[in-house]
Amino acid sequence: MHICPKCGSKSSAEIMYGYPDFKNKKLEKDIQEGKVALGGCVVFDEEEQATRRCNDCGNKFDYVVIRSGGV
């Protein structure tokens, strides 16, 4: 369970990065139910990206550093 550090809510969505498949009915349902939030198409290498968004206050949290592993 993920708890928002700003408001204490237990309701949060996983943030999905990249270009979403808008024809995917499961993804559409998960977005509508607050299970998934769209984070944008561009992900910057070596920068922190949030993995969760609070469904109550909109706060983004649980940051990780994205590394492509490229040369």
C-alpha positions as CSV (number, residue, x, y, z in Angstrom):
1,M,0.0,0.0,0.0
2,H,1.2,3.5,-0.9
3,I,0.4,6.3,1.4
4,C,0.7,9.9,0.2
5,P,3.3,11.8,2.3
6,K,1.4,15.1,1.8
7,C,-2.2,14.2,2.8
8,G,-2.0,10.7,4.2
9,S,-4.4,9.3,1.6
10,K,-4.2,5.6,0.8
11,S,-5.7,6.1,-2.7
12,S,-3.0,6.6,-5.3
13,A,-2.4,5.7,-8.9
14,E,0.7,4.2,-10.6
15,I,2.2,6.7,-13.0
16,M,2.7,5.3,-16.5
17,Y,5.3,7.0,-18.7
18,G,5.5,6.8,-22.5
19,Y,2.9,7.0,-25.3
20,P,-0.2,5.1,-24.1
21,D,-2.2,2.7,-26.2
22,F,-5.5,4.5,-26.2
23,K,-7.2,1.5,-27.9
24,N,-6.4,-0.6,-24.8
25,K,-9.7,-0.9,-22.9
26,K,-8.1,-2.2,-19.7
27,L,-5.8,0.8,-19.6
28,E,-8.8,3.1,-20.2
29,K,-10.7,1.4,-17.3
30,D,-7.6,1.6,-15.0
31,I,-7.3,5.3,-15.7
32,Q,-11.0,5.9,-15.0
33,E,-10.8,3.9,-11.8
34,G,-7.7,5.9,-10.6
35,K,-5.4,2.9,-10.7
36,V,-3.2,4.4,-13.4
37,A,-2.2,8.1,-14.1
38,L,-0.5,9.2,-17.3
39,G,2.9,10.8,-16.6
40,G,3.8,12.0,-20.1
41,C,5.6,10.7,-23.2
42,V,9.1,12.0,-22.4
43,V,11.3,10.4,-19.8
44,F,14.7,12.0,-19.1
45,D,17.6,9.7,-18.4
46,E,19.3,10.1,-15.0
47,E,16.4,12.2,-13.6
48,E,14.0,11.4,-10.8
49,Q,10.5,10.4,-11.9
50,A,7.6,9.9,-9.6
51,T,6.0,6.4,-9.7
52,R,2.7,7.3,-7.8
53,R,0.2,10.1,-7.9
54,C,-2.3,10.7,-5.0
55,N,-5.9,10.5,-6.2
56,D,-7.0,12.9,-3.5
57,C,-4.5,15.8,-3.5
58,G,-2.6,15.2,-6.8
59,N,0.8,15.0,-5.1
60,K,3.4,12.9,-6.9
61,F,5.6,10.7,-4.8
62,D,7.8,7.5,-4.6
63,Y,10.5,8.9,-6.9
64,V,13.1,6.7,-8.7
65,V,16.0,7.6,-11.0
66,I,15.5,6.4,-14.6
67,R,18.6,5.0,-16.2
68,S,18.6,3.8,-19.8
69,G,21.8,1.8,-19.5
70,G,22.9,3.1,-22.9
71,V,26.3,4.2,-23.9
